[in-house]
Amino acid sequence: LPEILADFMQSDPDIKVNVRVGSQDDIIRWLSDGNVDFGFGGQLQLPGCEWLPLLADPELAILPEDFPTDGMSAFPIAEFRNHPFIMPVYWPEEASLVKQLEAHRIEPQFAVDFSDNAPVLAMVEQGLALSSLPELTLHAYRYHIKTLPLDPPCCRTVGVTYRQQGSARTAANQFLKCLHQWTKEREAGQQSL
């Protein structure tokens, strides 16, 4: 979101943007009540709303900094079974990871019922357990941990659910155009790699 907002504010610096942070339930309520025009996160099926996928966010194994990973390019999901595991709060669209954890009979020793990942990361940093989190959720944190992609790989799709725009919602329409442009530029950049 900060990257998208920076692009938007360059093209429309006079528009006032109000950012709200909340749970998925909050976003559903805000969109349904018309209090917000856009809800970032997983795909929501709401009347009068559309969905724009923005990017794939890979799930990573979250390991203590001193965890032995010599020669590992990915962390086998089944390996979680051999260590205490912290179950963070997952989005509904992360069901594929949850299903893989269940298929490998990963029983969490700790469950964290908190939308912020700081407690999970702090517990991993202290060597209490291992965990798995989406890559994007880690950017705001600076913990002494290491990460590896999962094997088999898992990812979630992050996008924006938005209220269908009318001509009277000029600022919202401009932001929607910015979102579409950002998505096209990101896809073009990924194809050129």
C-alpha positions as CSV (number, residue, x, y, z in Angstrom):
1,L,0.0,0.0,0.0
2,P,2.7,2.6,0.8
3,E,4.2,2.1,-2.7
4,I,0.8,2.5,-4.4
5,L,0.0,5.5,-2.3
6,A,3.3,7.2,-3.2
7,D,2.5,6.7,-6.9
8,F,-1.0,8.1,-6.4
9,M,0.1,11.1,-4.4
10,Q,2.6,12.1,-7.1
11,S,-0.1,12.2,-9.7
12,D,-2.8,13.7,-7.4
13,P,-1.1,15.5,-4.5
14,D,-4.1,17.6,-3.5
15,I,-6.3,14.6,-2.7
16,K,-6.8,13.7,0.9
17,V,-6.3,10.0,1.7
18,N,-7.7,8.5,4.9
19,V,-6.1,5.1,5.7
20,R,-7.8,2.8,8.2
21,V,-6.3,-0.4,9.6
22,G,-8.5,-3.2,10.8
23,S,-9.3,-6.8,10.7
24,Q,-10.9,-8.6,7.7
25,D,-14.2,-8.2,9.6
26,D,-13.7,-4.5,9.9
27,I,-12.9,-4.1,6.2
28,I,-16.0,-6.1,5.3
29,R,-18.1,-3.8,7.5
30,W,-16.5,-0.6,6.2
31,L,-17.0,-1.6,2.6
32,S,-20.6,-2.8,3.2
33,D,-21.5,0.4,5.1
34,G,-19.8,2.6,2.4
35,N,-17.3,4.0,4.9
36,V,-14.3,3.1,2.7
37,D,-13.9,2.7,-1.1
38,F,-11.1,0.1,-1.0
39,G,-10.1,-2.8,1.2
40,F,-6.6,-4.3,0.9
41,G,-6.0,-7.9,1.8
42,G,-7.5,-11.2,0.6
43,Q,-10.4,-11.5,-1.8
44,L,-13.8,-10.6,-0.4
45,Q,-17.1,-11.6,-2.0
46,L,-19.3,-8.6,-1.3
47,P,-22.4,-7.3,-3.2
48,G,-21.5,-4.1,-5.2
49,C,-17.8,-4.8,-4.9
50,E,-15.1,-5.9,-7.4
51,W,-11.8,-7.7,-6.8
52,L,-8.4,-6.7,-8.2
53,P,-5.5,-9.2,-7.5
54,L,-2.3,-7.3,-7.0
55,L,0.5,-9.8,-6.2
56,A,1.4,-13.3,-5.0
57,D,2.8,-13.3,-1.5
58,P,4.8,-16.5,-0.8
59,E,4.6,-18.2,2.6
60,L,8.0,-18.6,4.3
61,A,9.3,-20.8,7.1
62,I,10.2,-18.6,10.1
63,L,13.2,-20.0,11.9
64,P,15.4,-18.9,14.8
65,E,18.6,-17.2,13.6
66,D,20.8,-20.1,14.8
67,F,18.5,-22.9,13.3
68,P,20.7,-25.2,11.2
69,T,19.8,-24.7,7.5
70,D,23.2,-25.6,5.9
71,G,22.5,-26.4,2.2
72,M,18.8,-25.9,2.5
73,S,17.2,-23.8,-0.3
74,A,13.7,-24.5,1.0
75,F,12.2,-25.7,4.2
76,P,10.2,-29.0,4.0
77,I,6.7,-28.4,5.5
78,A,6.9,-31.9,7.0
79,E,10.0,-30.8,9.0
80,F,7.7,-28.6,11.2
81,R,6.5,-31.8,12.7
82,N,9.9,-32.3,14.4
83,H,9.8,-29.0,16.2
84,P,7.4,-27.0,18.3
85,F,5.2,-24.9,15.9
86,I,3.5,-21.6,16.4
87,M,0.2,-21.3,14.6
88,P,-0.3,-17.6,13.6
89,V,-3.6,-16.1,12.5
90,Y,-4.2,-17.0,8.8
91,W,-6.4,-15.3,6.3
92,P,-9.1,-17.6,4.9
93,E,-7.3,-17.6,1.5
94,E,-4.3,-19.1,3.1
95,A,-6.3,-22.3,3.4
96,S,-3.9,-24.1,1.1
97,L,-1.1,-23.7,3.7
98,V,-3.4,-24.7,6.5
99,K,-4.4,-27.8,4.6
100,Q,-0.8,-28.7,4.0
101,L,0.0,-28.3,7.7
102,E,-2.9,-30.5,8.5
103,A,-1.9,-33.1,5.8
104,H,1.6,-33.3,7.4
105,R,0.0,-33.6,10.8
106,I,1.6,-30.4,12.1
107,E,0.2,-29.9,15.6
108,P,0.9,-26.4,16.9
109,Q,2.3,-26.1,20.4
110,F,1.3,-22.4,20.5
111,A,-1.6,-20.6,18.9
112,V,-1.4,-16.9,18.6
113,D,-4.8,-15.2,18.4
114,F,-3.6,-11.7,17.6
115,S,-3.6,-10.0,14.2
116,D,-0.1,-8.6,14.6
117,N,2.7,-11.0,13.9
118,A,5.1,-9.5,16.5
119,P,4.4,-12.1,19.1
120,V,5.0,-15.0,16.7
121,L,8.3,-13.5,15.5
122,A,9.4,-12.8,19.1
123,M,8.7,-16.4,20.1
124,V,10.6,-17.7,17.1
125,E,13.5,-15.3,17.8
126,Q,13.7,-16.7,21.4
127,G,13.9,-20.3,20.0
128,L,10.6,-21.4,21.4
129,A,9.2,-22.7,18.1
130,L,9.1,-22.4,14.3
131,S,6.4,-20.9,12.3
132,S,5.3,-19.8,8.8
133,L,4.2,-16.3,7.6
134,P,3.7,-14.6,4.3
135,E,6.7,-12.7,3.1
136,L,4.9,-9.3,3.0
137,T,4.1,-9.4,6.7
138,L,7.7,-9.5,7.6
139,H,8.8,-6.1,6.1
140,A,7.8,-4.1,9.1
141,Y,9.7,-6.2,11.6
142,R,13.4,-6.4,12.5
143,Y,13.9,-9.7,14.4
144,H,16.9,-12.0,14.6
145,I,15.3,-14.8,12.6
146,K,15.9,-16.5,9.3
147,T,13.5,-17.4,6.6
148,L,13.3,-20.0,3.8
149,P,10.7,-20.7,1.1
150,L,8.4,-23.6,1.9
151,D,8.6,-27.0,0.1
152,P,6.1,-27.5,-1.4
153,P,5.6,-23.8,-2.1
154,C,2.6,-21.9,-0.8
155,C,1.4,-18.4,-1.4
156,R,-1.5,-16.1,-0.9
157,T,-2.9,-13.6,-3.3
158,V,-3.0,-10.0,-2.0
159,G,-5.4,-7.6,-3.7
160,V,-8.0,-5.0,-3.2
161,T,-11.7,-5.3,-2.9
162,Y,-13.3,-2.0,-4.0
163,R,-16.8,-0.6,-4.3
164,Q,-18.0,-0.2,-7.8
165,Q,-17.3,3.4,-8.7
166,G,-19.7,6.0,-10.1
167,S,-18.8,9.2,-11.9
168,A,-19.4,11.2,-8.7
169,R,-16.5,9.5,-6.9
170,T,-13.7,11.2,-8.9
171,A,-10.9,10.6,-6.3
172,A,-11.8,6.9,-5.9
173,N,-11.9,6.5,-9.7
174,Q,-8.4,8.1,-9.9
175,F,-7.1,5.8,-7.3
176,L,-8.5,2.8,-9.1
177,K,-6.8,3.9,-12.3
178,C,-3.5,4.2,-10.3
179,L,-4.1,0.6,-9.0
180,H,-4.6,-0.8,-12.5
181,Q,-1.4,1.1,-13.7
182,W,0.6,-0.2,-10.7
183,T,-0.5,-3.8,-11.5
184,K,0.4,-3.5,-15.2
185,E,3.8,-2.1,-14.4
186,R,4.5,-4.8,-11.8
187,E,3.5,-7.5,-14.2
188,A,5.7,-6.0,-17.0
189,G,8.6,-5.9,-14.5
190,Q,8.2,-9.5,-13.5
191,Q,8.0,-10.7,-17.1
192,S,11.3,-8.9,-17.9
193,L,13.2,-10.7,-15.2
